[in-house]
């Protein structure tokens, strides 16, 4: 009881800091299903008009379900590619005696240090040269490349924490290196794989700059670009519609966070051995 009493100032401060955030999100949800009289503050009537983008196309905008499918394909592809390459490259860097291994790891960190915006002109020219500009495949490749340095480093750290004895036991029993990796080592780093997968998916789902610059066409538009297009014309701006699309866009992220929040906290838990 005394310990709880000592903590009450901290709890009070946390509650006071949380109240404005809760009120903000409550008003956000409320504004998507209500109308407010001009000059008023409180909602005056219930309506689903602000969610009409779910069943009819907004004038001059792409179909929301096609855009959602593009976003899902983009985020899922980035996640699968990052996991595939990171889980194998991280294992090779952790377990195999590769020449110039330390130099390669240093290069991986240097690559991760460059923000994507500083490389956007060079990436734009390369995609135009190889014919992948304005395609979803081109943006997937670019996004995956930018995510890989961190993914490889994180997975290497998780592999470093797995005892060598597990692999040696499998090899002595006659199993191949691939069998040992797939059946014995990979299950040991499952928390890292889940965390990196969720992190990669959310990074792809929330990416705005790369799809907007490298794939601006409506047929390959993603939700971040669709949301931005709603406020591009400030002469015909529906704020409540913008809020509804924003809530639609954020809902999968919130759901994923609720399910995987414990796993996300483990993403840097694999160690940082060199």
C-alpha positions in Angstrom: 0.0 0.0 0.0 2.8 2.4 0.9 4.6 1.6 -2.4 1.4 2.4 -4.3 1.0 5.7 -2.4 4.6 6.7 -3.3 3.8 6.1 -7.0 0.7 8.3 -7.1 2.5 11.5 -8.4 3.9 9.5 -11.3 0.5 7.9 -12.0 -1.3 11.2 -11.8 1.2 12.8 -14.2 0.8 9.9 -16.7 -3.0 10.2 -16.5 -2.9 14.0 -17.1 -0.6 13.5 -20.0 -2.8 10.8 -21.5 -6.1 12.6 -21.3 -5.5 15.1 -24.2 -4.3 12.2 -26.4 -7.5 10.2 -25.6 -9.7 13.2 -26.2 -8.0 13.9 -29.5 -8.5 10.4 -30.8 -12.0 10.3 -29.5 -12.9 13.5 -31.4 -11.2 12.0 -34.5 -13.4 9.0 -34.4 -16.5 11.1 -33.6 -15.9 13.5 -36.5 -15.9 10.6 -39.0 -19.5 9.7 -38.2 -21.0 13.1 -37.4 -21.7 16.5 -38.8 -21.1 19.8 -37.0 -22.9 23.0 -37.7 -20.8 25.9 -39.1 -19.2 27.7 -36.2 -20.2 24.9 -33.7 -18.0 22.6 -31.7 -20.3 19.7 -30.7 -21.6 17.2 -33.3 -25.1 17.9 -34.4 -26.1 14.8 -36.4 -25.0 11.3 -37.2 -23.9 10.5 -40.8 -21.9 7.9 -42.8 -21.3 10.3 -45.6 -17.7 10.7 -44.7 -17.1 7.0 -45.3 -18.6 7.1 -48.8 -15.1 6.4 -50.2 -15.6 2.8 -49.2 -18.5 2.2 -51.7 -18.0 4.9 -54.3 -15.1 6.6 -56.0 -14.2 10.1 -54.9 -14.2 12.4 -57.9 -10.7 12.5 -59.5 -9.4 9.8 -57.1 -8.5 6.2 -57.5 -10.6 3.4 -56.2 -9.9 3.0 -52.5 -9.9 -0.8 -52.6 -7.4 -0.9 -55.5 -5.2 1.5 -53.5 -5.5 -0.7 -50.4 -4.6 -3.7 -52.4 -1.5 -1.9 -53.8 -0.5 -0.9 -50.3 -1.0 -4.5 -49.0 1.0 -6.0 -51.9 3.8 -3.4 -51.4 4.1 -3.8 -47.6 3.8 -7.6 -47.8 6.4 -8.0 -50.6 8.8 -5.8 -48.7 8.3 -7.8 -45.5 8.8 -11.2 -47.3 11.9 -10.0 -49.2 13.5 -8.4 -46.2 12.9 -11.6 -44.1 14.2 -13.9 -46.8 17.5 -12.1 -47.4 18.1 -11.0 -43.8 17.5 -14.4 -42.3 20.0 -16.0 -44.6 22.6 -13.2 -44.8 22.5 -12.7 -41.1 23.2 -16.4 -40.6 26.1 -16.4 -43.0 27.7 -13.3 -41.4 27.2 -14.8 -37.9 28.4 -18.4 -38.6 30.6 -18.6 -41.7 34.1 -17.4 -42.0 33.5 -15.0 -44.9 36.4 -12.9 -46.2 36.2 -9.2 -45.3 33.3 -10.0 -42.9 34.0 -7.0 -40.6 34.3 -4.6 -43.5 31.1 -5.9 -45.0 29.3 -5.3 -41.7 30.7 -1.8 -41.5 29.5 -1.2 -45.0 26.0 -2.4 -44.0 25.9 0.1 -41.2 27.1 2.9 -43.5 24.3 2.1 -46.0 21.7 2.3 -43.2 23.0 5.7 -42.2 21.9 7.3 -45.5 18.3 8.6 -45.5 16.3 7.6 -48.5 15.6 11.2 -49.5 19.3 11.8 -50.2 19.4 8.9 -52.7 16.1 9.7 -54.4 17.5 11.3 -57.5 19.9 8.5 -58.2 17.2 5.9 -57.6 14.8 7.8 -59.9 17.4 7.8 -62.7 18.2 4.1 -62.3 14.6 3.0 -62.3 14.0 5.1 -65.5 17.0 3.4 -67.1 15.9 -0.1 -66.3 12.2 0.5 -67.1 10.8 0.1 -63.6 9.8 3.8 -63.0 6.1 4.2 -62.2 5.7 0.5 -61.3 5.0 -1.2 -58.0 7.9 -3.6 -58.5 10.4 -0.8 -58.8 9.3 0.7 -55.5 9.3 -2.7 -53.8 12.9 -3.3 -54.9 14.0 0.1 -53.7 12.2 -0.1 -50.3 13.6 -3.6 -49.7 17.1 -2.4 -50.5 16.8 0.4 -48.0 15.4 -1.9 -45.3 18.0 -4.7 -45.7 21.0 -3.2 -43.9 19.1 -2.9 -40.6 17.4 -6.3 -41.1 20.7 -8.1 -41.8 22.4 -6.4 -38.8 19.5 -7.3 -36.5 19.3 -10.9 -37.6 23.0 -11.3 -37.2 22.7 -10.2 -33.6 20.0 -12.8 -33.0 22.0 -15.6 -34.6 25.1 -14.6 -32.4 23.0 -15.3 -29.3 22.3 -18.9 -30.4 24.8 -21.4 -28.8 27.1 -23.2 -31.2 26.4 -26.5 -29.5 22.9 -26.7 -31.1 24.4 -26.6 -34.6 27.3 -28.9 -33.8 24.9 -31.6 -32.4 23.0 -31.5 -35.7 26.1 -31.6 -37.9 27.5 -34.6 -35.9 24.2 -36.4 -36.5 24.8 -36.1 -40.2 22.4 -33.2 -41.0 23.3 -30.8 -43.7 24.1 -27.1 -43.0 20.7 -26.1 -44.5 18.8 -28.6 -42.4 20.6 -27.5 -39.2 19.8 -23.8 -40.0 16.2 -24.5 -40.9 15.2 -27.0 -38.2 17.5 -26.1 -35.3 18.7 -22.5 -35.6 15.8 -20.7 -37.2 13.3 -21.6 -34.4 15.7 -20.1 -31.9 15.5 -16.7 -33.5 11.8 -16.7 -34.1 11.2 -13.6 -31.9 13.6 -11.7 -34.1 12.0 -12.9 -37.3 8.5 -11.9 -36.1 9.7 -8.5 -34.9 11.6 -7.8 -38.1 8.6 -8.9 -40.2 6.2 -6.7 -38.4 8.6 -3.8 -38.4 9.2 -4.2 -42.2 5.5 -4.5 -43.0 4.7 -1.3 -41.0 7.6 0.5 -42.7 6.2 -0.4 -46.1 2.6 0.4 -45.1 3.6 3.8 -43.8 6.0 4.8 -46.6 5.1 8.0 -48.4 8.1 9.5 -50.2 9.2 6.5 -52.3 5.8 5.5 -53.7 4.9 9.2 -54.4 8.1 10.0 -56.2 8.8 6.7 -57.9 5.3 5.5 -58.7 2.9 8.6 -59.0 0.4 7.0 -61.4 -3.1 6.3 -60.0 -3.0 2.6 -60.9 0.0 2.0 -58.5 -1.0 4.5 -55.9 -0.7 3.5 -52.2 -2.8 4.7 -49.3 -0.3 7.3 -48.1 -0.4 9.0 -51.5 -4.1 8.7 -51.6 -4.4 10.4 -48.3 -2.1 13.2 -49.3 -4.1 13.7 -52.5 -7.2 14.6 -50.5 -5.5 17.8 -49.3 -3.7 18.7 -52.5 -6.6 20.9 -53.6 -7.3 23.3 -50.7 -10.2 24.9 -52.6 -12.3 21.7 -52.3 -11.2 20.2 -49.0 -13.4 17.9 -46.9 -11.7 17.7 -43.5 -14.0 14.9 -42.1 -13.4 12.8 -45.3 -9.7 13.2 -44.7 -10.1 12.1 -41.1 -12.1 9.0 -42.2 -9.5 7.9 -44.8 -6.8 8.5 -42.2 -8.6 6.3 -39.7 -9.1 3.6 -42.3 -5.4 3.9 -43.1 -4.3 3.7 -39.5 -6.6 0.8 -38.3 -4.4 -2.1 -39.6 -1.3 -0.5 -37.9 -3.1 -0.3 -34.6 -4.4 -3.9 -34.8 -0.9 -5.2 -35.7 0.6 -3.2 -32.8 -1.9 -4.6 -30.3 -1.1 -8.2 -31.4 2.6 -7.9 -31.8 3.7 -5.2 -29.3 5.7 -7.6 -27.1 7.5 -8.9 -30.2 8.3 -5.4 -31.4 10.1 -4.7 -28.1 12.5 -7.6 -28.9 13.7 -6.3 -32.2 17.0 -5.0 -30.7 17.3 -7.9 -28.2 19.5 -10.1 -30.2 22.8 -8.5 -29.3 25.3 -6.5 -31.3 28.3 -8.7 -31.6 30.7 -8.0 -34.4 
